[in-house]
Amino acid sequence: MACRRCHPARGSLAPAEKSVKAAVEYIETHLDHSTTLRTLSQAAGLSPNHLHQIFTRIVGLSPKAFRDYRRLARLKEYLRRGESVTSASYAAGYGSIRALYEKAYKALGMTPATYRGGGLRENIRYMTSSVTFGRLLLAGTDRGVCAVLLGDDEDALLAALAKEFSRSTLSREDSPPPSPAPTCG
């Protein structure tokens, strides 16, 4: 039986969900600004600490990590359209090319120019796994993770990876690479 507080049968959101939705909308419309947790909490109508806790619980990422992810997704979209790295960087909300290379380079697993070129000459290793929500495809280069895809059909996930990185060499890994051995100092 549904609780009376959130009224899910009426399609309404619980107060916490409304606050998180307001925060997500604020982030989406202000990707080109450095948004503080205080500013975001004012838009959501919660204290900064409470917003951070609820946002992380509902979304699964902190507000900052969510903003960084959305900014990276926007950058990739502009680069796939063929825009220059400079114009894509500013359009996605990075304040400078330096900021782009500091923040996005590792998250792309390659330089933005290489990503724009379909991953030209990159060796991308990937693996798939069953997870609660279906199939997960994780792909990366020596410089970092370049794709995390979730879906029901492994062939469709691989096709999406091949389309995004059409000029790369893809190779399947059976298991994740071993972690580096700890060193004694």
Beta strands, then each sheet from edge to edge (+ up, - down):
strand 1: 123-131
strand 2: 134-141
strand 3: 144-151
strand 4: 169-172
sheet 1: 3+ 2- 1+ 4+
end
